[in-house]
Amino acid sequence: MDGYFCPQNMEELNKRTICPACGNGLDNVFFTGSERMFGLGGEFPYGECARCTAVFIREVPIDLGSYYSGNYYSFREFRQSGTVGRMLKKMRYKAYQRGISLKDPVYFRWLSLLRGKPSDRIADIGCGNGQLLGELSYCGFQTLHGYDPFLDSSRDYSGFSLRKTDYFDIEERYDILMFHHSLEHLADPAAVFGMLEKILNPGGRVLIRVPVTDGQVWKEEREYWFQLDAPRHLFIPSTKSIQLMADRFGLELYESEFDSLDNQFWGTELYKRGKPFAGTDIKKEFTSKELNSFGDKAKLYNQKQQGDQACFYLRKR
Ligand SMILES: [Zn+2]
């Protein structure tokens, strides 16, 4: 853990004081985050925008890659369904489209709100092993590309392909782009939104699933918040940040939903107890009654728009 941030160095302290989402530089609040998932500690300077309440790292660690070691981003191999499984999944998706609901996978809802058509060109940014793209191919979607700079190599599967490519190096255009918990790992959200102009077809839609500072847990627990996840999370928006960036870059925010989970409560409580997430047995730390109540509380927070993560649906004007 080589320190990149020296509190004695005023020049370092003064870096990135402006909100990368809305550009506000007035009255922003500065605080320090610590690496808690693996218990590595350290001090990472963050800012909180006084205008849109986004949280942003003030300087990206030069050794950021080293914080992704361990179990953080291990790819499980893509699990392919057999012929019968694929057929059943396709039938289930068709039934869903006709309004027959059978305990559906959550991506059916994403696709519905994205107005997905089989002919749409779809890209998943930060796709990991491509499991979601594989599932979409079973639903009948035909052009599916995943981008992830952390892949070992680019590879093609039956029905979709994965590319070891940075988001900013994408050259093709798409009708649907999805960011499933990848935006928070990119330091410059305005550049991410600006890139949409280039890679999104007219009328194209975007799904951004991301932690948000609208969450009550963030407001109450601050740097112990599970999803602050210093120093890996470089930028965490609020609903307002997303709205402001949409307005600025010619997008319409046409739908949003909170989809936070029980981990906002038990993860944050672990960090308050000084325990890392990695290597801690949650079932020994909390009773099953407590864990159930966390799940119920997450549902309630989502209804009240106080959950700590959300799905944003945008379309190109
Ligand atoms: Zn802001």
py3Dmol code that shows the C-alpha trace and the ligand (Angstrom):
import py3Dmol

protein = """\
ATOM      1  CA  MET A   1       0.000   0.000   0.000  1.00  0.00           C
ATOM      2  CA  ASP A   2       2.154   2.827  -1.213  1.00  0.00           C
ATOM      3  CA  GLY A   3       0.558   6.049  -0.145  1.00  0.00           C
ATOM      4  CA  TYR A   4      -0.298   8.345  -3.009  1.00  0.00           C
ATOM      5  CA  PHE A   5      -1.888  10.887  -0.737  1.00  0.00           C
ATOM      6  CA  CYS A   6       0.149  12.758   1.772  1.00  0.00           C
ATOM      7  CA  PRO A   7      -1.942  15.008   4.032  1.00  0.00           C
ATOM      8  CA  GLN A   8       1.069  17.266   4.564  1.00  0.00           C
ATOM      9  CA  ASN A   9       1.189  18.047   0.888  1.00  0.00           C
ATOM     10  CA  MET A  10      -1.185  20.945   0.265  1.00  0.00           C
ATOM     11  CA  GLU A  11      -0.919  20.560  -3.481  1.00  0.00           C
ATOM     12  CA  GLU A  12      -2.287  17.031  -3.205  1.00  0.00           C
ATOM     13  CA  LEU A  13      -4.995  18.185  -0.837  1.00  0.00           C
ATOM     14  CA  ASN A  14      -6.193  20.714  -3.355  1.00  0.00           C
ATOM     15  CA  LYS A  15      -6.691  18.229  -6.170  1.00  0.00           C
ATOM     16  CA  ARG A  16     -10.164  17.587  -7.547  1.00  0.00           C
ATOM     17  CA  THR A  17     -12.278  19.879  -5.426  1.00  0.00           C
ATOM     18  CA  ILE A  18     -14.913  20.245  -8.151  1.00  0.00           C
ATOM     19  CA  CYS A  19     -17.820  17.829  -8.528  1.00  0.00           C
ATOM     20  CA  PRO A  20     -17.164  15.684 -11.623  1.00  0.00           C
ATOM     21  CA  ALA A  21     -20.920  15.323 -12.231  1.00  0.00           C
ATOM     22  CA  CYS A  22     -22.238  18.874 -12.056  1.00  0.00           C
ATOM     23  CA  GLY A  23     -19.101  21.015 -11.936  1.00  0.00           C
ATOM     24  CA  ASN A  24     -19.939  22.639  -8.601  1.00  0.00           C
ATOM     25  CA  GLY A  25     -16.931  23.873  -6.657  1.00  0.00           C
ATOM     26  CA  LEU A  26     -18.692  25.808  -3.914  1.00  0.00           C
ATOM     27  CA  ASP A  27     -19.066  24.543  -0.346  1.00  0.00           C
ATOM     28  CA  ASN A  28     -18.154  20.962  -1.204  1.00  0.00           C
ATOM     29  CA  VAL A  29     -17.386  18.827   1.858  1.00  0.00           C
ATOM     30  CA  PHE A  30     -14.158  16.836   2.087  1.00  0.00           C
ATOM     31  CA  PHE A  31     -13.681  13.682   4.081  1.00  0.00           C
ATOM     32  CA  THR A  32     -11.496  10.615   4.232  1.00  0.00           C
ATOM     33  CA  GLY A  33     -12.480   7.067   3.334  1.00  0.00           C
ATOM     34  CA  SER A  34     -10.689   3.891   4.356  1.00  0.00           C
ATOM     35  CA  GLU A  35     -10.375   0.500   2.644  1.00  0.00           C
ATOM     36  CA  ARG A  36     -12.692  -1.713   4.693  1.00  0.00           C
ATOM     37  CA  MET A  37     -13.658  -4.618   2.424  1.00  0.00           C
ATOM     38  CA  PHE A  38     -10.300  -6.337   2.925  1.00  0.00           C
ATOM     39  CA  GLY A  39      -9.371  -4.337   6.028  1.00  0.00           C
ATOM     40  CA  LEU A  40      -6.408  -2.687   4.289  1.00  0.00           C
ATOM     41  CA  GLY A  41      -7.105   0.690   5.870  1.00  0.00           C
ATOM     42  CA  GLY A  42      -5.362   3.725   4.391  1.00  0.00           C
ATOM     43  CA  GLU A  43      -6.719   7.225   3.950  1.00  0.00           C
ATOM     44  CA  PHE A  44      -8.406   8.200   0.706  1.00  0.00           C
ATOM     45  CA  PRO A  45      -9.579  11.760   0.166  1.00  0.00           C
ATOM     46  CA  TYR A  46     -13.156  12.132  -0.998  1.00  0.00           C
ATOM     47  CA  GLY A  47     -15.426  15.049  -1.735  1.00  0.00           C
ATOM     48  CA  GLU A  48     -19.190  15.432  -1.455  1.00  0.00           C
ATOM     49  CA  CYS A  49     -20.856  17.907  -3.779  1.00  0.00           C
ATOM     50  CA  ALA A  50     -22.902  20.578  -2.020  1.00  0.00           C
ATOM     51  CA  ARG A  51     -25.085  20.959  -5.097  1.00  0.00           C
ATOM     52  CA  CYS A  52     -25.922  17.446  -6.332  1.00  0.00           C
ATOM     53  CA  THR A  53     -24.630  15.414  -3.328  1.00  0.00           C
ATOM     54  CA  ALA A  54     -22.453  13.172  -5.522  1.00  0.00           C
ATOM     55  CA  VAL A  55     -19.431  11.657  -3.782  1.00  0.00           C
ATOM     56  CA  PHE A  56     -16.132  11.545  -5.618  1.00  0.00           C
ATOM     57  CA  ILE A  57     -12.578  10.472  -4.928  1.00  0.00           C
ATOM     58  CA  ARG A  58     -10.315  13.499  -5.074  1.00  0.00           C
ATOM     59  CA  GLU A  59      -7.369  11.686  -6.560  1.00  0.00           C
ATOM     60  CA  VAL A  60      -7.328   8.236  -8.082  1.00  0.00           C
ATOM     61  CA  PRO A  61      -4.664   6.079  -6.402  1.00  0.00           C
ATOM     62  CA  ILE A  62      -1.812   5.354  -8.777  1.00  0.00           C
ATOM     63  CA  ASP A  63      -1.857   1.762  -7.527  1.00  0.00           C
ATOM     64  CA  LEU A  64      -5.650   1.390  -7.881  1.00  0.00           C
ATOM     65  CA  GLY A  65      -5.271  -1.982  -9.617  1.00  0.00           C
ATOM     66  CA  SER A  66      -3.790  -3.494  -6.469  1.00  0.00           C
ATOM     67  CA  TYR A  67      -7.103  -2.897  -4.641  1.00  0.00           C
ATOM     68  CA  TYR A  68      -8.848  -5.181  -7.115  1.00  0.00           C
ATOM     69  CA  SER A  69      -6.816  -8.181  -6.104  1.00  0.00           C
ATOM     70  CA  GLY A  70      -8.189 -10.943  -3.928  1.00  0.00           C
ATOM     71  CA  ASN A  71     -11.793 -11.901  -4.450  1.00  0.00           C
ATOM     72  CA  TYR A  72     -13.064  -8.524  -5.548  1.00  0.00           C
ATOM     73  CA  TYR A  73     -13.362  -9.184  -9.218  1.00  0.00           C
ATOM     74  CA  SER A  74     -12.873 -12.854  -9.805  1.00  0.00           C
ATOM     75  CA  PHE A  75     -14.682 -14.116 -12.871  1.00  0.00           C
ATOM     76  CA  ARG A  76     -16.619 -17.300 -12.494  1.00  0.00           C
ATOM     77  CA  GLU A  77     -16.802 -19.119 -15.781  1.00  0.00           C
ATOM     78  CA  PHE A  78     -19.921 -18.406 -17.844  1.00  0.00           C
ATOM     79  CA  ARG A  79     -22.530 -21.057 -17.079  1.00  0.00           C
ATOM     80  CA  GLN A  80     -24.145 -22.126 -20.294  1.00  0.00           C
ATOM     81  CA  SER A  81     -27.674 -23.596 -20.250  1.00  0.00           C
ATOM     82  CA  GLY A  82     -28.412 -26.837 -22.083  1.00  0.00           C
ATOM     83  CA  THR A  83     -30.778 -27.032 -25.060  1.00  0.00           C
ATOM     84  CA  VAL A  84     -33.868 -27.625 -22.907  1.00  0.00           C
ATOM     85  CA  GLY A  85     -32.875 -24.895 -20.433  1.00  0.00           C
ATOM     86  CA  ARG A  86     -32.412 -22.392 -23.254  1.00  0.00           C
ATOM     87  CA  MET A  87     -35.782 -23.284 -24.743  1.00  0.00           C
ATOM     88  CA  LEU A  88     -37.544 -22.915 -21.389  1.00  0.00           C
ATOM     89  CA  LYS A  89     -35.912 -19.537 -20.776  1.00  0.00           C
ATOM     90  CA  LYS A  90     -37.058 -18.308 -24.167  1.00  0.00           C
ATOM     91  CA  MET A  91     -40.622 -19.515 -23.510  1.00  0.00           C
ATOM     92  CA  ARG A  92     -40.605 -17.858 -20.104  1.00  0.00           C
ATOM     93  CA  TYR A  93     -39.495 -14.542 -21.617  1.00  0.00           C
ATOM     94  CA  LYS A  94     -42.207 -14.763 -24.270  1.00  0.00           C
ATOM     95  CA  ALA A  95     -44.789 -15.475 -21.555  1.00  0.00           C
ATOM     96  CA  TYR A  96     -43.533 -12.447 -19.603  1.00  0.00           C
ATOM     97  CA  GLN A  97     -43.986 -10.259 -22.667  1.00  0.00           C
ATOM     98  CA  ARG A  98     -47.593 -11.440 -22.852  1.00  0.00           C
ATOM     99  CA  GLY A  99     -48.117 -10.478 -19.207  1.00  0.00           C
ATOM    100  CA  ILE A 100     -47.749 -13.966 -17.714  1.00  0.00           C
ATOM    101  CA  SER A 101     -45.457 -13.591 -14.727  1.00  0.00           C
ATOM    102  CA  LEU A 102     -43.767 -16.646 -13.193  1.00  0.00           C
ATOM    103  CA  LYS A 103     -41.223 -15.478 -10.594  1.00  0.00           C
ATOM    104  CA  ASP A 104     -39.218 -13.881 -13.355  1.00  0.00           C
ATOM    105  CA  PRO A 105     -35.505 -13.069 -13.351  1.00  0.00           C
ATOM    106  CA  VAL A 106     -34.927  -9.379 -12.693  1.00  0.00           C
ATOM    107  CA  TYR A 107     -33.471  -8.758 -16.156  1.00  0.00           C
ATOM    108  CA  PHE A 108     -36.902  -9.285 -17.715  1.00  0.00           C
ATOM    109  CA  ARG A 109     -37.942  -6.071 -15.993  1.00  0.00           C
ATOM    110  CA  TRP A 110     -34.800  -4.235 -17.134  1.00  0.00           C
ATOM    111  CA  LEU A 111     -35.461  -5.297 -20.725  1.00  0.00           C
ATOM    112  CA  SER A 112     -39.094  -4.259 -20.504  1.00  0.00           C
ATOM    113  CA  LEU A 113     -38.241  -0.789 -19.186  1.00  0.00           C
ATOM    114  CA  LEU A 114     -35.497  -0.513 -21.846  1.00  0.00           C
ATOM    115  CA  ARG A 115     -38.095  -1.359 -24.524  1.00  0.00           C
ATOM    116  CA  GLY A 116     -35.698  -4.053 -25.754  1.00  0.00           C
ATOM    117  CA  LYS A 117     -36.303  -5.588 -29.195  1.00  0.00           C
ATOM    118  CA  PRO A 118     -34.532  -8.702 -30.527  1.00  0.00           C
ATOM    119  CA  SER A 119     -32.890  -6.649 -33.281  1.00  0.00           C
ATOM    120  CA  ASP A 120     -31.387  -4.128 -30.815  1.00  0.00           C
ATOM    121  CA  ARG A 121     -27.623  -3.921 -30.587  1.00  0.00           C
ATOM    122  CA  ILE A 122     -26.868  -4.283 -26.877  1.00  0.00           C
ATOM    123  CA  ALA A 123     -23.630  -3.649 -24.982  1.00  0.00           C
ATOM    124  CA  ASP A 124     -22.891  -4.413 -21.336  1.00  0.00           C
ATOM    125  CA  ILE A 125     -20.156  -2.157 -19.931  1.00  0.00           C
ATOM    126  CA  GLY A 126     -18.131  -3.972 -17.280  1.00  0.00           C
ATOM    127  CA  CYS A 127     -19.641  -7.296 -18.298  1.00  0.00           C
ATOM    128  CA  GLY A 128     -17.554  -9.673 -16.158  1.00  0.00           C
ATOM    129  CA  ASN A 129     -17.995 -13.241 -17.406  1.00  0.00           C
ATOM    130  CA  GLY A 130     -20.896 -12.236 -19.669  1.00  0.00           C
ATOM    131  CA  GLN A 131     -23.543 -14.276 -17.861  1.00  0.00           C
ATOM    132  CA  LEU A 132     -26.233 -11.633 -18.383  1.00  0.00           C
ATOM    133  CA  LEU A 133     -25.467 -11.439 -22.118  1.00  0.00           C
ATOM    134  CA  GLY A 134     -25.733 -15.209 -22.343  1.00  0.00           C
ATOM    135  CA  GLU A 135     -29.151 -15.088 -20.677  1.00  0.00           C
ATOM    136  CA  LEU A 136     -30.255 -12.320 -23.068  1.00  0.00           C
ATOM    137  CA  SER A 137     -29.206 -14.453 -26.019  1.00  0.00           C
ATOM    138  CA  TYR A 138     -31.548 -17.203 -24.742  1.00  0.00           C
ATOM    139  CA  CYS A 139     -34.359 -14.584 -24.709  1.00  0.00           C
ATOM    140  CA  GLY A 140     -33.796 -14.015 -28.433  1.00  0.00           C
ATOM    141  CA  PHE A 141     -31.554 -10.933 -28.497  1.00  0.00           C
ATOM    142  CA  GLN A 142     -29.148 -11.258 -31.384  1.00  0.00           C
ATOM    143  CA  THR A 143     -26.390  -8.650 -31.111  1.00  0.00           C
ATOM    144  CA  LEU A 144     -24.792  -8.751 -27.686  1.00  0.00           C
ATOM    145  CA  HIS A 145     -21.367  -7.378 -26.824  1.00  0.00           C
ATOM    146  CA  GLY A 146     -19.692  -7.191 -23.433  1.00  0.00           C
ATOM    147  CA  TYR A 147     -16.808  -4.834 -22.653  1.00  0.00           C
ATOM    148  CA  ASP A 148     -14.488  -5.276 -19.735  1.00  0.00           C
ATOM    149  CA  PRO A 149     -10.829  -4.230 -19.491  1.00  0.00           C
ATOM    150  CA  PHE A 150     -10.270  -6.837 -16.749  1.00  0.00           C
ATOM    151  CA  LEU A 151     -10.996  -9.846 -18.989  1.00  0.00           C
ATOM    152  CA  ASP A 152      -8.045 -12.171 -19.648  1.00  0.00           C
ATOM    153  CA  SER A 153      -8.749 -11.905 -23.354  1.00  0.00           C
ATOM    154  CA  SER A 154     -11.521 -11.167 -25.841  1.00  0.00           C
ATOM    155  CA  ARG A 155     -13.638 -14.190 -26.705  1.00  0.00           C
ATOM    156  CA  ASP A 156     -16.701 -15.205 -28.684  1.00  0.00           C
ATOM    157  CA  TYR A 157     -19.469 -17.430 -27.402  1.00  0.00           C
ATOM    158  CA  SER A 158     -22.467 -18.754 -29.255  1.00  0.00           C
ATOM    159  CA  GLY A 159     -24.857 -15.774 -29.168  1.00  0.00           C
ATOM    160  CA  PHE A 160     -22.590 -13.095 -27.693  1.00  0.00           C
ATOM    161  CA  SER A 161     -19.036 -11.853 -27.566  1.00  0.00           C
ATOM    162  CA  LEU A 162     -16.826 -10.359 -24.864  1.00  0.00           C
ATOM    163  CA  ARG A 163     -14.159  -7.780 -25.594  1.00  0.00           C
ATOM    164  CA  LYS A 164     -11.198  -6.871 -23.449  1.00  0.00           C
ATOM    165  CA  THR A 165     -11.680  -3.177 -24.121  1.00  0.00           C
ATOM    166  CA  ASP A 166     -11.873  -0.022 -22.061  1.00  0.00           C
ATOM    167  CA  TYR A 167     -15.194   1.832 -22.250  1.00  0.00           C
ATOM    168  CA  PHE A 168     -13.594   4.872 -23.870  1.00  0.00           C
ATOM    169  CA  ASP A 169     -12.134   2.728 -26.668  1.00  0.00           C
ATOM    170  CA  ILE A 170     -15.503   1.377 -27.874  1.00  0.00           C
ATOM    171  CA  GLU A 171     -15.933   2.112 -31.576  1.00  0.00           C
ATOM    172  CA  GLU A 172     -19.284   0.528 -32.429  1.00  0.00           C
ATOM    173  CA  ARG A 173     -22.744   2.019 -31.893  1.00  0.00           C
ATOM    174  CA  TYR A 174     -25.556   0.490 -29.861  1.00  0.00           C
ATOM    175  CA  ASP A 175     -29.294   0.771 -29.244  1.00  0.00           C
ATOM    176  CA  ILE A 176     -29.010  -0.266 -25.610  1.00  0.00           C
ATOM    177  CA  LEU A 177     -26.120   0.236 -23.208  1.00  0.00           C
ATOM    178  CA  MET A 178     -26.061  -1.200 -19.709  1.00  0.00           C
ATOM    179  CA  PHE A 179     -23.848  -0.311 -16.763  1.00  0.00           C
ATOM    180  CA  HIS A 180     -24.366  -2.807 -13.968  1.00  0.00           C
ATOM    181  CA  HIS A 181     -22.349  -1.397 -11.103  1.00  0.00           C
ATOM    182  CA  SER A 182     -19.553  -0.219 -13.353  1.00  0.00           C
ATOM    183  CA  LEU A 183     -20.105   3.566 -13.496  1.00  0.00           C
ATOM    184  CA  GLU A 184     -18.855   3.973  -9.917  1.00  0.00           C
ATOM    185  CA  HIS A 185     -15.506   2.506 -10.998  1.00  0.00           C
ATOM    186  CA  LEU A 186     -14.983   5.235 -13.596  1.00  0.00           C
ATOM    187  CA  ALA A 187     -13.512   8.498 -12.319  1.00  0.00           C
ATOM    188  CA  ASP A 188     -15.047  10.934 -14.789  1.00  0.00           C
ATOM    189  CA  PRO A 189     -18.830  10.521 -15.146  1.00  0.00           C
ATOM    190  CA  ALA A 190     -19.151  13.531 -17.442  1.00  0.00           C
ATOM    191  CA  ALA A 191     -16.736  11.873 -19.874  1.00  0.00           C
ATOM    192  CA  VAL A 192     -18.773   8.653 -19.610  1.00  0.00           C
ATOM    193  CA  PHE A 193     -21.970  10.546 -20.487  1.00  0.00           C
ATOM    194  CA  GLY A 194     -20.164  12.478 -23.237  1.00  0.00           C
ATOM    195  CA  MET A 195     -19.081   9.183 -24.815  1.00  0.00           C
ATOM    196  CA  LEU A 196     -22.742   8.139 -25.107  1.00  0.00           C
ATOM    197  CA  GLU A 197     -23.162  10.700 -27.888  1.00  0.00           C
ATOM    198  CA  LYS A 198     -20.647   8.714 -29.918  1.00  0.00           C
ATOM    199  CA  ILE A 199     -21.710   5.132 -29.217  1.00  0.00           C
ATOM    200  CA  LEU A 200     -25.487   5.393 -28.738  1.00  0.00           C
ATOM    201  CA  ASN A 201     -27.757   5.246 -31.786  1.00  0.00           C
ATOM    202  CA  PRO A 202     -30.531   7.867 -32.100  1.00  0.00           C
ATOM    203  CA  GLY A 203     -33.356   6.850 -29.753  1.00  0.00           C
ATOM    204  CA  GLY A 204     -30.937   4.591 -27.887  1.00  0.00           C
ATOM    205  CA  ARG A 205     -31.537   3.691 -24.236  1.00  0.00           C
ATOM    206  CA  VAL A 206     -29.186   3.369 -21.295  1.00  0.00           C
ATOM    207  CA  LEU A 207     -29.574   1.468 -18.032  1.00  0.00           C
ATOM    208  CA  ILE A 208     -27.300   2.602 -15.209  1.00  0.00           C
ATOM    209  CA  ARG A 209     -27.394   0.530 -12.022  1.00  0.00           C
ATOM    210  CA  VAL A 210     -25.243   2.222  -9.430  1.00  0.00           C
ATOM    211  CA  PRO A 211     -24.890   2.995  -5.705  1.00  0.00           C
ATOM    212  CA  VAL A 212     -26.478   6.346  -4.847  1.00  0.00           C
ATOM    213  CA  THR A 213     -26.002   8.927  -2.144  1.00  0.00           C
ATOM    214  CA  ASP A 214     -29.784   9.262  -1.825  1.00  0.00           C
ATOM    215  CA  GLY A 215     -29.467   6.356   0.603  1.00  0.00           C
ATOM    216  CA  GLN A 216     -30.378   6.871   4.228  1.00  0.00           C
ATOM    217  CA  VAL A 217     -27.456   4.670   5.312  1.00  0.00           C
ATOM    218  CA  TRP A 218     -24.957   7.031   3.676  1.00  0.00           C
ATOM    219  CA  LYS A 219     -26.586  10.013   5.377  1.00  0.00           C
ATOM    220  CA  GLU A 220     -26.470   8.349   8.789  1.00  0.00           C
ATOM    221  CA  GLU A 221     -23.239   6.396   8.729  1.00  0.00           C
ATOM    222  CA  ARG A 222     -21.056   8.346   6.286  1.00  0.00           C
ATOM    223  CA  GLU A 223     -17.624   6.760   5.782  1.00  0.00           C
ATOM    224  CA  TYR A 224     -18.762   3.446   7.281  1.00  0.00           C
ATOM    225  CA  TRP A 225     -21.261   3.058   4.429  1.00  0.00           C
ATOM    226  CA  PHE A 226     -20.719  -0.334   2.797  1.00  0.00           C
ATOM    227  CA  GLN A 227     -20.934   1.045  -0.743  1.00  0.00           C
ATOM    228  CA  LEU A 228     -18.533   3.921  -0.275  1.00  0.00           C
ATOM    229  CA  ASP A 229     -16.028   1.112  -0.920  1.00  0.00           C
ATOM    230  CA  ALA A 230     -12.902   3.277  -0.863  1.00  0.00           C
ATOM    231  CA  PRO A 231     -10.783   3.489  -2.899  1.00  0.00           C
ATOM    232  CA  ARG A 232     -12.456   1.383  -5.635  1.00  0.00           C
ATOM    233  CA  HIS A 233     -15.555   3.539  -5.940  1.00  0.00           C
ATOM    234  CA  LEU A 234     -14.328   6.673  -7.637  1.00  0.00           C
ATOM    235  CA  PHE A 235     -17.673   8.372  -8.115  1.00  0.00           C
ATOM    236  CA  ILE A 236     -21.104   7.816  -6.575  1.00  0.00           C
ATOM    237  CA  PRO A 237     -23.984   9.882  -7.943  1.00  0.00           C
ATOM    238  CA  SER A 238     -27.317  10.880  -6.492  1.00  0.00           C
ATOM    239  CA  THR A 239     -30.522  10.888  -8.506  1.00  0.00           C
ATOM    240  CA  LYS A 240     -29.941  14.613  -8.917  1.00  0.00           C
ATOM    241  CA  SER A 241     -26.419  14.042 -10.346  1.00  0.00           C
ATOM    242  CA  ILE A 242     -27.833  11.649 -12.942  1.00  0.00           C
ATOM    243  CA  GLN A 243     -30.614  14.105 -13.827  1.00  0.00           C
ATOM    244  CA  LEU A 244     -28.151  16.998 -14.214  1.00  0.00           C
ATOM    245  CA  MET A 245     -25.809  14.965 -16.427  1.00  0.00           C
ATOM    246  CA  ALA A 246     -28.734  13.679 -18.510  1.00  0.00           C
ATOM    247  CA  ASP A 247     -29.885  17.258 -19.130  1.00  0.00           C
ATOM    248  CA  ARG A 248     -26.368  18.328 -20.034  1.00  0.00           C
ATOM    249  CA  PHE A 249     -25.732  15.501 -22.495  1.00  0.00           C
ATOM    250  CA  GLY A 250     -29.054  15.364 -24.352  1.00  0.00           C
ATOM    251  CA  LEU A 251     -30.582  12.414 -22.530  1.00  0.00           C
ATOM    252  CA  GLU A 252     -33.971  12.001 -20.947  1.00  0.00           C
ATOM    253  CA  LEU A 253     -34.148  10.286 -17.554  1.00  0.00           C
ATOM    254  CA  TYR A 254     -37.454   8.519 -18.157  1.00  0.00           C
ATOM    255  CA  GLU A 255     -37.545   6.032 -15.289  1.00  0.00           C
ATOM    256  CA  SER A 256     -35.751   5.234 -12.048  1.00  0.00           C
ATOM    257  CA  GLU A 257     -36.125   2.553  -9.397  1.00  0.00           C
ATOM    258  CA  PHE A 258     -34.323   1.777  -6.177  1.00  0.00           C
ATOM    259  CA  ASP A 259     -33.023  -1.787  -5.919  1.00  0.00           C
ATOM    260  CA  SER A 260     -30.943  -1.738  -2.737  1.00  0.00           C
ATOM    261  CA  LEU A 261     -30.224  -4.900  -0.762  1.00  0.00           C
ATOM    262  CA  ASP A 262     -29.778  -6.073   2.805  1.00  0.00           C
ATOM    263  CA  ASN A 263     -25.990  -5.649   2.525  1.00  0.00           C
ATOM    264  CA  GLN A 264     -26.320  -1.882   3.056  1.00  0.00           C
ATOM    265  CA  PHE A 265     -27.235  -2.679   6.678  1.00  0.00           C
ATOM    266  CA  TRP A 266     -25.106  -5.667   7.592  1.00  0.00           C
ATOM    267  CA  GLY A 267     -22.106  -4.470   5.557  1.00  0.00           C
ATOM    268  CA  THR A 268     -22.172  -1.047   7.175  1.00  0.00           C
ATOM    269  CA  GLU A 269     -22.620  -2.589  10.633  1.00  0.00           C
ATOM    270  CA  LEU A 270     -19.610  -4.859  10.014  1.00  0.00           C
ATOM    271  CA  TYR A 271     -17.460  -1.847   9.151  1.00  0.00           C
ATOM    272  CA  LYS A 272     -18.633  -0.053  12.305  1.00  0.00           C
ATOM    273  CA  ARG A 273     -17.513  -3.123  14.255  1.00  0.00           C
ATOM    274  CA  GLY A 274     -14.098  -2.803  12.611  1.00  0.00           C
ATOM    275  CA  LYS A 275     -14.472  -6.068  10.700  1.00  0.00           C
ATOM    276  CA  PRO A 276     -13.693  -6.507   7.001  1.00  0.00           C
ATOM    277  CA  PHE A 277     -16.250  -7.977   4.604  1.00  0.00           C
ATOM    278  CA  ALA A 278     -13.696 -10.449   3.250  1.00  0.00           C
ATOM    279  CA  GLY A 279     -13.265 -13.423   5.529  1.00  0.00           C
ATOM    280  CA  THR A 280     -16.089 -12.522   7.923  1.00  0.00           C
ATOM    281  CA  ASP A 281     -18.932 -15.005   8.275  1.00  0.00           C
ATOM    282  CA  ILE A 282     -22.091 -12.890   8.164  1.00  0.00           C
ATOM    283  CA  LYS A 283     -24.144 -15.726   9.650  1.00  0.00           C
ATOM    284  CA  LYS A 284     -21.938 -15.707  12.746  1.00  0.00           C
ATOM    285  CA  GLU A 285     -22.145 -11.929  13.091  1.00  0.00           C
ATOM    286  CA  PHE A 286     -25.906 -11.620  12.757  1.00  0.00           C
ATOM    287  CA  THR A 287     -28.867 -13.796  13.721  1.00  0.00           C
ATOM    288  CA  SER A 288     -31.152 -15.010  10.947  1.00  0.00           C
ATOM    289  CA  LYS A 289     -33.856 -12.788  12.458  1.00  0.00           C
ATOM    290  CA  GLU A 290     -31.573  -9.769  12.071  1.00  0.00           C
ATOM    291  CA  LEU A 291     -30.679 -10.724   8.502  1.00  0.00           C
ATOM    292  CA  ASN A 292     -34.363 -11.131   7.600  1.00  0.00           C
ATOM    293  CA  SER A 293     -35.175  -7.756   9.097  1.00  0.00           C
ATOM    294  CA  PHE A 294     -32.383  -6.180   7.004  1.00  0.00           C
ATOM    295  CA  GLY A 295     -34.022  -7.614   3.880  1.00  0.00           C
ATOM    296  CA  ASP A 296     -37.413  -6.197   4.874  1.00  0.00           C
ATOM    297  CA  LYS A 297     -35.856  -2.834   5.688  1.00  0.00           C
ATOM    298  CA  ALA A 298     -34.174  -2.716   2.258  1.00  0.00           C
ATOM    299  CA  LYS A 299     -37.548  -3.229   0.559  1.00  0.00           C
ATOM    300  CA  LEU A 300     -39.051  -0.434   2.653  1.00  0.00           C
ATOM    301  CA  TYR A 301     -36.152   1.910   1.897  1.00  0.00           C
ATOM    302  CA  ASN A 302     -36.530   1.180  -1.819  1.00  0.00           C
ATOM    303  CA  GLN A 303     -40.204   2.128  -1.694  1.00  0.00           C
ATOM    304  CA  LYS A 304     -39.305   5.361   0.092  1.00  0.00           C
ATOM    305  CA  GLN A 305     -36.495   6.074  -2.409  1.00  0.00           C
ATOM    306  CA  GLN A 306     -33.976   5.890   0.425  1.00  0.00           C
ATOM    307  CA  GLY A 307     -32.148   2.741  -0.683  1.00  0.00           C
ATOM    308  CA  ASP A 308     -28.422   2.887  -1.361  1.00  0.00           C
ATOM    309  CA  GLN A 309     -28.547   1.845  -5.012  1.00  0.00           C
ATOM    310  CA  ALA A 310     -30.818   2.512  -7.956  1.00  0.00           C
ATOM    311  CA  CYS A 311     -31.522   1.784 -11.639  1.00  0.00           C
ATOM    312  CA  PHE A 312     -31.688   4.746 -13.980  1.00  0.00           C
ATOM    313  CA  TYR A 313     -33.220   4.495 -17.452  1.00  0.00           C
ATOM    314  CA  LEU A 314     -32.213   7.161 -19.934  1.00  0.00           C
ATOM    315  CA  ARG A 315     -32.815   7.660 -23.613  1.00  0.00           C
ATOM    316  CA  LYS A 316     -31.151   9.769 -26.235  1.00  0.00           C
ATOM    317  CA  ARG A 317     -33.331  12.692 -27.221  1.00  0.00           C
TER     318      ARG A 317
END
"""
ligand_1 = """\
1
ZN
Zn -22.391 17.862 -8.094
"""
view = py3Dmol.view(width=600, height=400)
view.addModel(protein, "pdb")
view.setStyle({"model": 0}, {"cartoon": {"style": "trace"}})
view.addModel(ligand_1, "xyz")
view.setStyle({"model": 1}, {"stick": {}})
view.zoomTo()
view.show()
